Amino acid sequence: MQPERKHTPEPETASTDPAVPAASHPHWVESDNLIEVLRRNAEGHGDQIAMREREHGIWQEYTWAEYLEQVLGFAAGLESLGIRPEENILVIGDNRPRAYFGMLGAITLRAVPSPAFPDTTPEELQGQMEREGIRCALAEDQEQVDKLLTIRDEGYAGLELVIYDDPRGLAGKEPPGVVAFTDVLQRGQAALEADAGLRQRLLERPSIHDTAVLLHSSGTTGVPKGVPLKHGHVHYSVRNASAAGYFEEGEVHMAYLPMAWVGDFIFSIGAALVLRFTVNIPERQETALHDLREIGPTLYFSSPRAWSNMLTRIQVGIDESSRFKRWLYNQFMPFATELERRRLEGQAPSFGERLWYQLGELLVYGPIKDQLGLSRVRRPYTAGEAIGEDVFLFFRALGLNLRQFYGQTENCALCAAQEPDSIKLHTVGSAFPGVELCISDDGEILVRGDNVFDGYYNNPKATAETLQDGWLHTGDAGYLEDDGQLVVLGRVSEVVYTAQGDRFIPTYIENRIKFSQYIRDVCILGNGREYLAALVAIDIGSAGHWAEENGIPYTSFADLSQKPEIYDLVHDILVHVNGVLPEGLQVRRFVNLHKEFDPDDGEVTRTRKLRRNVIDEHYAPIIEAIYNGDKSVDYRAQITYETGESGALERHLAIRDVGNSRAQEEK
């Protein structure tokens, strides 16, 4: 099937057929491999700060020259321990300078870092290690080391070497096969001193055609697939984004997103090297928002959920502030939000409105940005899922030029983005330079360019399904508007039909429901059913704050979720969403669940994408009660404690109908 082209292609775009030799990537330049880029930074800008980490309240700094020495020293140490080219090395833990140094050290040897999410369960982690033949792992701390040793002791004998960063609980008491990062580094530095030619040989080894990192798909429908990204894919995608003005040289960036996520590798390593970012690492995940203010980034990238949480934090702070500050906020923020909405619709503000906004910048907008640590941000971005319209407009009203990205791991996450002066609330923007977009006959979004990967790791079947005729089949449904802007509807695989034959994509509806800050997750039901229904998981932070402000006491997530007032709140959200849906695709019934969907229960992936088959199985009694027309259901919830022991809790859950309005429903 040939796709219908709906976007003007870039000339000389490369084929992404993995059978075609690497030389078919016409825009790649051999000297642009990541280690060579690091060497150029160290030689030309050696005394500039490349990375900072907040440790015990003090910022520790590494220049580009020190960065290179750490990478080469660790690479030499790894080689002395028997690490081979093309060998996969597991990396697990939170963001740390030595984790990045270690990944690049492996890359120098033409080995391949394979990051895992810090909260990956032992079972999931063992599966990844078995599939990738992991012999060596780089772990952040004792918690991760213990997890790896448990896997080794309980069945995976292939793990031979574990290198740790944080010495607490481990230094001087290392189990067999466990060694400190500092020891490996010292070993490598000694090797470099003993062999005058080793440094140059290490620098000459990597090629732009080598795999730089092995990332993983989300695994919503099965085992996650390995996604190898080569130096050329990464470098080309960053250059594309830079050419379009989405990145600039010398950005100040905060690295706090999981290292196993493609966005962190592209921003914190790829773009940081190519464009000489200063990468700042918070002391802990829990202190990230506090550290953000000290960092003062110029580039800030976060998920829609994180932006929503930041908005909730602002609202909580305003509610707890003085009466005068609340008055100021209520005078200026609704005005700015409406002004931004009209601006995006093409209406220019009047002279008086511009003056009033400037006063608001002095009294409200500027102080809020300063409190958040976003005063210096010139390029704020979001990606991963649809962002709520209210959240999006709020931050743009503050004067932040917030924009959405669109992409997948398979195309280095840099495929399309909203342009500064042509933002539409319902689109994700236009293709980057060097990237082609088109829509297939069945409505699937296809991508082509030198940033697209060359095939899955040891999975030729999946590769053949995903890469066809040089195009990456994204699995997303969407369409291109006349001006080339892309609208993403949801996953093609999730296109389903009601019993009446109405076609719908659950994620499209779910994303609009999740626009509300009060809802953490939602699963839309209706495949083969008479009507649509929803399993709703409230956001305990936002809903809890709302309950406190309205004098509603509660003791737990489960207790709060079943409060009639919370049901009314969710009901009104669903009524609002129903107002923009066709009549046959409106949500008719819903239940507030007693807990969030949990990745440890297999209900969502680590990036919080729904595993619908697991949800259907776990909540089958609730789903049956919804479609039986019951008003409530007694549900026996299976739980797993931190000790590994399991148990069960009985929950009584209300089931509500969705009317046109709350008043009509009460009648």
MARMIMAR-818802 format. One line per 3 residues: number of its first residue (from 1); their letters; for each residue x, y, z of C-alpha. Coordinates in steps of 0.25 Angstrom, whole numbers, plus 5000, padded with zeros to 4 digits. Layout:
BEGIN
NUM> A> X,Y,Z  ...
***
This chain:
BEGIN
1> MQP> 5000,5000,5000  5006,5014,4996  5002,5025,5006
4> ERK> 4995,5037,5001  5005,5048,5002  5000,5060,5009
7> HTP> 5013,5068,5012  5024,5073,5003  5036,5064,5005
10> EPE> 5050,5069,5008  5059,5066,4997  5069,5054,4997
13> TAS> 5062,5048,5009  5069,5035,5013  5063,5021,5013
16> TDP> 5060,5014,5027  5060,5000,5021  5070,4993,5031
19> AVP> 5075,4984,5019  5080,4997,5012  5095,4999,5016
22> AAS> 5097,5010,5026  5104,5019,5016  5090,5021,5010
25> HPH> 5088,5032,5021  5093,5044,5012  5092,5054,5023
28> WVE> 5101,5047,5033  5116,5052,5035  5126,5042,5041
31> SDN> 5132,5052,5050  5119,5055,5056  5119,5043,5065
34> LIE> 5116,5047,5080  5130,5044,5085  5136,5052,5075
37> VLR> 5127,5063,5078  5130,5062,5092  5145,5063,5089
40> RNA> 5143,5076,5081  5135,5082,5092  5147,5078,5102
43> EGH> 5157,5084,5093  5150,5097,5088  5142,5100,5101
46> GDQ> 5149,5092,5112  5148,5102,5123  5133,5104,5121
49> IAM> 5123,5096,5130  5117,5084,5124  5110,5078,5136
52> RER> 5106,5082,5150  5100,5073,5161  5094,5078,5174
55> EHG> 5100,5069,5185  5097,5072,5200  5092,5085,5196
58> IWQ> 5105,5089,5188  5106,5090,5173  5118,5081,5168
61> EYT> 5123,5085,5154  5129,5078,5143  5136,5085,5131
64> WAE> 5136,5079,5117  5150,5076,5119  5147,5068,5132
67> YLE> 5135,5062,5125  5144,5056,5114  5154,5051,5124
70> QVL> 5143,5044,5132  5137,5037,5120  5151,5032,5115
73> GFA> 5156,5028,5128  5143,5020,5131  5144,5014,5116
76> AGL> 5158,5009,5119  5154,5003,5132  5142,4996,5126
79> ESL> 5151,4990,5115  5161,4985,5125  5149,4978,5131
82> GIR> 5146,4971,5118  5135,4979,5112  5134,4976,5098
85> PEE> 5129,4984,5085  5114,4983,5083  5112,4977,5097
88> NIL> 5099,4983,5104  5101,4989,5118  5089,4991,5127
91> VIG> 5088,5005,5134  5078,5007,5145  5076,5018,5155
94> DNR> 5072,5033,5156  5080,5043,5148  5094,5045,5152
97> PRA> 5107,5050,5145  5114,5037,5147  5102,5030,5140
100> YFG> 5104,5039,5128  5119,5038,5128  5117,5023,5129
103> MLG> 5108,5022,5117  5117,5030,5109  5129,5022,5114
106> AIT> 5122,5009,5108  5119,5017,5095  5134,5020,5094
109> LRA> 5136,5005,5094  5125,5003,5084  5117,4996,5095
112> VPS> 5103,4999,5096  5096,5005,5109  5082,5000,5111
115> PAF> 5075,5009,5122  5064,5003,5130  5054,5011,5139
118> PDT> 5058,5012,5153  5045,5006,5158  5045,4994,5148
121> TPE> 5041,4981,5156  5051,4970,5157  5043,4961,5148
124> ELQ> 5042,4972,5137  5057,4975,5139  5061,4960,5138
127> GQM> 5053,4959,5125  5061,4971,5119  5074,4965,5124
130> ERE> 5071,4951,5118  5067,4957,5104  5079,4966,5103
133> GIR> 5090,4956,5109  5094,4966,5120  5107,4963,5127
136> CAL> 5110,4977,5133  5101,4987,5140  5103,5001,5144
139> AED> 5095,5004,5157  5092,5017,5164  5092,5012,5179
142> QEQ> 5090,5000,5188  5075,4999,5185  5078,4996,5171
145> VDK> 5090,4987,5174  5081,4979,5183  5071,4977,5172
148> LLT> 5081,4973,5162  5088,4963,5172  5074,4957,5175
151> IRD> 5072,4954,5160  5086,4948,5159  5084,4939,5171
154> EGY> 5070,4935,5167  5072,4930,5153  5080,4940,5144
157> AGL> 5094,4935,5145  5099,4943,5133  5101,4956,5142
160> ELV> 5116,4956,5145  5119,4971,5148  5111,4981,5156
163> IYD> 5117,4995,5156  5111,5005,5167  5112,5020,5168
166> DPR> 5107,5024,5182  5116,5017,5193  5106,5018,5204
169> GLA> 5104,5004,5210  5113,4998,5200  5127,5003,5201
172> GKE> 5136,4993,5208  5125,4983,5208  5124,4980,5193
175> PPG> 5118,4966,5190  5126,4957,5180  5125,4963,5166
178> VVA> 5121,4977,5171  5131,4989,5169  5131,5004,5171
181> FTD> 5130,5014,5159  5142,5021,5165  5150,5008,5165
184> VLQ> 5147,5006,5150  5151,5020,5147  5164,5019,5155
187> RGQ> 5167,5006,5148  5165,5013,5134  5173,5025,5138
190> AAL> 5184,5016,5141  5183,5009,5128  5183,5023,5121
193> EAD> 5196,5027,5128  5203,5014,5125  5199,5014,5110
196> AGL> 5202,5027,5103  5194,5023,5091  5182,5018,5098
199> RQR> 5174,5031,5099  5175,5034,5084  5171,5019,5080
202> LLE> 5159,5021,5089  5155,5034,5082  5156,5028,5069
205> RPS> 5148,5015,5071  5133,5020,5071  5126,5022,5057
208> IHD> 5114,5030,5054  5108,5017,5050  5109,5010,5063
211> TAV> 5098,5008,5072  5098,5019,5083  5087,5014,5092
214> LLH> 5077,5003,5093  5064,5009,5098  5051,5001,5099
217> SSG> 5036,5003,5094  5026,5004,5105  5021,4990,5104
220> TTG> 5006,4993,5104  5002,4980,5097  5014,4971,5101
223> VPK> 5028,4970,5104  5035,4984,5101  5043,4984,5088
226> GVP> 5058,4989,5088  5060,5002,5080  5074,5004,5076
229> LKH> 5078,5018,5072  5091,5021,5065  5100,5033,5067
232> GHV> 5095,5038,5053  5080,5037,5057  5083,5045,5070
235> HYS> 5092,5056,5064  5083,5058,5052  5070,5059,5060
238> VRN> 5077,5070,5069  5082,5077,5057  5068,5077,5051
241> ASA> 5062,5083,5063  5073,5093,5064  5071,5098,5050
244> AGY> 5056,5100,5053  5060,5109,5065  5055,5099,5076
247> FEE> 5069,5098,5082  5080,5108,5083  5095,5106,5086
250> GEV> 5098,5108,5101  5084,5105,5107  5083,5103,5122
253> HMA> 5076,5089,5124  5071,5081,5136  5072,5066,5135
256> YLP> 5062,5060,5143  5054,5051,5134  5056,5036,5134
259> MAW> 5069,5032,5127  5061,5021,5121  5052,5030,5113
262> VGD> 5057,5035,5100  5054,5050,5103  5065,5049,5114
265> FIF> 5076,5043,5105  5073,5053,5093  5073,5065,5102
268> SIG> 5083,5062,5113  5093,5055,5104  5090,5057,5090
271> AAL> 5086,5072,5089  5095,5075,5101  5107,5070,5094
274> VLR> 5104,5075,5080  5100,5089,5085  5108,5090,5098
277> FTV> 5097,5090,5108  5100,5092,5122  5093,5080,5129
280> NIP> 5088,5082,5143  5084,5070,5151  5075,5072,5164
283> ERQ> 5080,5066,5177  5068,5056,5177  5055,5054,5169
286> ETA> 5048,5060,5182  5056,5073,5181  5054,5075,5166
289> LHD> 5044,5086,5167  5052,5093,5178  5065,5092,5170
292> LRE> 5059,5097,5158  5058,5111,5164  5073,5111,5167
295> IGP> 5076,5105,5153  5068,5116,5145  5068,5107,5132
298> TLY> 5066,5114,5118  5060,5101,5113  5050,5093,5120
301> FSS> 5044,5080,5116  5033,5073,5124  5021,5064,5122
304> PRA> 5007,5069,5122  5004,5063,5135  5016,5070,5141
307> WSN> 5011,5083,5136  4998,5080,5142  5004,5077,5155
310> MLT> 5011,5090,5155  4998,5098,5152  4992,5091,5164
313> RIQ> 5004,5095,5173  5002,5109,5168  4987,5109,5172
316> VGI> 4990,5103,5185  5000,5114,5188  4990,5124,5184
319> DES> 4979,5118,5193  4988,5119,5205  4993,5133,5202
322> SRF> 4988,5146,5207  4975,5152,5203  4982,5163,5195
325> KRW> 4990,5153,5187  4978,5145,5184  4971,5157,5180
328> LYN> 4982,5161,5170  4983,5147,5165  4968,5147,5162
331> QFM> 4969,5161,5155  4980,5157,5146  4980,5142,5143
334> PFA> 4966,5140,5137  4969,5153,5128  4983,5147,5123
337> TEL> 4977,5134,5120  4965,5140,5112  4975,5149,5105
340> ERR> 4984,5137,5101  4972,5129,5096  4968,5141,5087
343> RLE> 4982,5143,5082  4983,5128,5078  4970,5131,5070
346> GQA> 4977,5142,5063  4971,5154,5071  4982,5165,5074
349> PSF> 4981,5171,5088  4977,5186,5089  4987,5196,5094
352> GER> 4979,5196,5108  4980,5181,5109  4995,5182,5106
355> LWY> 4997,5192,5117  4989,5184,5127  4997,5171,5123
358> QLG> 5010,5179,5126  5005,5182,5140  5001,5168,5142
361> ELL> 5015,5163,5138  5020,5172,5149  5010,5168,5160
364> VYG> 5006,5154,5157  5012,5147,5144  5027,5150,5147
367> PIK> 5026,5146,5162  5020,5133,5159  5030,5130,5148
370> DQL> 5041,5134,5158  5035,5125,5169  5035,5113,5159
373> GLS> 5049,5115,5154  5044,5118,5140  5048,5133,5139
376> RVR> 5059,5130,5129  5052,5119,5121  5051,5123,5106
379> RPY> 5047,5109,5101  5037,5102,5110  5032,5089,5103
382> TAG> 5023,5077,5106  5021,5064,5100  5017,5049,5102
385> EAI> 5002,5051,5102  4991,5062,5100  4992,5074,5110
388> GED> 4980,5080,5116  4975,5092,5109  4973,5100,5122
391> VFL> 4987,5096,5126  4993,5100,5113  4986,5113,5113
394> FFR> 4990,5116,5127  5005,5115,5125  5005,5122,5112
397> ALG> 4997,5133,5119  5008,5135,5129  5017,5138,5117
400> LNL> 5023,5125,5115  5023,5121,5100  5019,5106,5103
403> RQF> 5019,5097,5091  5016,5082,5089  5026,5072,5082
406> YGQ> 5021,5060,5075  5030,5047,5073  5034,5033,5077
409> TEN> 5046,5026,5082  5047,5021,5068  5050,5035,5062
412> CAL> 5058,5041,5074  5045,5047,5079  5047,5059,5070
415> CAA> 5037,5058,5058  5028,5070,5059  5026,5082,5068
418> QEP> 5017,5094,5069  5023,5107,5063  5024,5119,5072
421> DSI> 5014,5128,5063  5005,5117,5058  5000,5110,5070
424> KLH> 4986,5102,5069  4981,5096,5082  4977,5083,5075
427> TVG> 4990,5081,5067  5004,5076,5070  5010,5085,5060
430> SAF> 5018,5083,5047  5029,5074,5043  5043,5077,5046
433> PGV> 5053,5081,5035  5058,5068,5029  5046,5060,5033
436> ELC> 5034,5056,5025  5020,5053,5030  5009,5046,5022
439> ISD> 4996,5039,5025  4994,5025,5020  4980,5021,5013
442> DGE> 4976,5015,5027  4979,5028,5034  4992,5024,5040
445> ILV> 5003,5035,5042  5016,5031,5035  5030,5037,5037
448> RGD> 5042,5037,5028  5056,5044,5031  5070,5041,5035
451> NVF> 5065,5042,5050  5057,5029,5048  5063,5017,5054
454> DGY> 5068,5005,5045  5060,4994,5052  5057,4987,5066
457> YNN> 5067,4979,5074  5067,4964,5070  5053,4966,5065
460> PKA> 5052,4965,5050  5037,4962,5049  5034,4975,5057
463> TAE> 5044,4983,5048  5037,4978,5036  5024,4982,5041
466> TLQ> 5028,4996,5045  5038,5000,5034  5032,4999,5021
469> DGW> 5036,5005,5008  5045,5014,5015  5034,5019,5024
472> LHT> 5033,5018,5039  5018,5013,5043  5016,5020,5056
475> GDA> 5004,5013,5060  4997,5026,5062  4984,5031,5055
478> GYL> 4983,5045,5051  4982,5055,5039  4989,5067,5033
481> EDD> 4982,5080,5032  4984,5088,5019  4995,5096,5026
484> GQL> 5003,5084,5029  5000,5083,5044  4998,5069,5050
487> VVL> 4986,5065,5058  4988,5052,5066  4975,5044,5069
490> GRV> 4981,5032,5076  4987,5018,5074  4982,5011,5061
493> SEV> 4982,4998,5068  4972,5004,5078  4961,5007,5067
496> VYT> 4949,5000,5072  4934,5000,5070  4922,5000,5078
499> AQG> 4911,4990,5076  4904,5000,5067  4916,5001,5058
502> DRF> 4921,5015,5063  4936,5016,5061  4944,5022,5072
505> IPT> 4958,5023,5078  4958,5022,5093  4971,5030,5096
508> YIE> 4965,5042,5088  4954,5042,5098  4963,5039,5110
511> NRI> 4972,5050,5107  4961,5060,5107  4956,5055,5120
514> KFS> 4970,5055,5126  4970,5070,5122  4964,5072,5136
517> QYI> 4974,5073,5147  4965,5065,5156  4967,5052,5148
520> RDV> 4979,5044,5148  4975,5033,5139  4963,5028,5131
523> CIL> 4960,5016,5123  4949,5017,5113  4940,5004,5111
526> GNG> 4931,5002,5099  4937,4992,5089  4925,4983,5085
529> REY> 4916,4990,5095  4903,4998,5094  4910,5010,5100
532> LAA> 4923,5016,5105  4926,5016,5120  4938,5020,5128
535> LVA> 4947,5015,5139  4953,5027,5146  4964,5029,5155
538> IDI> 4964,5042,5162  4977,5051,5164  4979,5050,5179
541> GSA> 4987,5063,5180  4977,5072,5172  4964,5065,5177
544> GHW> 4970,5064,5191  4973,5079,5191  4959,5082,5185
547> AEE> 4952,5074,5196  4960,5081,5207  4956,5095,5201
550> NGI> 4942,5090,5201  4942,5085,5215  4941,5070,5211
553> PYT> 4948,5061,5220  4954,5048,5216  4964,5037,5221
556> SFA> 4970,5031,5208  4970,5030,5193  4958,5020,5193
559> DLS> 4950,5028,5203  4952,5041,5195  4948,5034,5182
562> QKP> 4935,5030,5187  4930,5043,5193  4918,5048,5186
565> EIY> 4924,5062,5184  4936,5056,5177  4926,5048,5168
568> DLV> 4919,5061,5165  4932,5067,5161  4936,5056,5152
571> HDI> 4921,5055,5146  4922,5070,5142  4936,5067,5135
574> LVH> 4930,5056,5127  4918,5065,5123  4927,5075,5118
577> VNG> 4935,5065,5110  4922,5059,5105  4918,5073,5099
580> VLP> 4929,5072,5088  4927,5057,5085  4917,5051,5075
583> EGL> 4904,5046,5082  4907,5031,5079  4921,5033,5086
586> QVR> 4917,5040,5099  4921,5034,5112  4908,5029,5118
589> RFV> 4913,5023,5132  4925,5023,5140  4931,5018,5153
592> NLH> 4942,5024,5162  4952,5014,5165  4958,5012,5179
595> KEF> 4972,5014,5174  4981,5018,5163  4985,5009,5151
598> DPD> 4998,5003,5156  5010,4999,5147  5014,4989,5158
601> DGE> 5001,4982,5155  5003,4982,5140  4991,4992,5138
604> VTR> 5000,5003,5132  5014,5004,5126  5025,5011,5133
607> TRK> 5021,5023,5124  5007,5021,5129  5001,5016,5116
610> LRR> 4989,5007,5118  4990,4992,5117  4975,4990,5113
613> NVI> 4975,4975,5114  4981,4975,5128  4970,4985,5132
616> DEH> 4959,4977,5126  4964,4965,5134  4966,4972,5147
619> YAP> 4953,4980,5147  4944,4970,5140  4934,4970,5152
622> IIE> 4933,4985,5151  4931,4986,5136  4920,4975,5137
625> AIY> 4913,4983,5148  4914,4996,5139  4907,4989,5127
628> NGD> 4897,4981,5136  4892,4995,5140  4895,4993,5154
631> KSV> 4896,5005,5164  4908,5000,5171  4918,4988,5172
634> DYR> 4925,4981,5183  4939,4978,5178  4950,4970,5184
637> AQI> 4963,4977,5181  4976,4968,5181  4988,4976,5187
640> TYE> 5002,4973,5188  5010,4979,5200  5024,4984,5199
643> TGE> 5029,4971,5206  5024,4963,5194  5012,4957,5202
646> SGA> 4998,4959,5195  4985,4961,5201  4971,4966,5198
649> LER> 4962,4978,5202  4947,4979,5200  4942,4992,5193
652> HLA> 4928,4997,5191  4928,5005,5178  4917,5014,5174
655> IRD> 4913,5014,5159  4907,5027,5153  4900,5031,5140
658> VGN> 4905,5043,5133  4893,5052,5129  4893,5066,5122
661> SRA> 4895,5073,5135  4895,5069,5150  4882,5076,5152
664> QEE> 4875,5067,5141  4881,5055,5147  4876,5057,5160
667> K> 4862,5059,5155
***
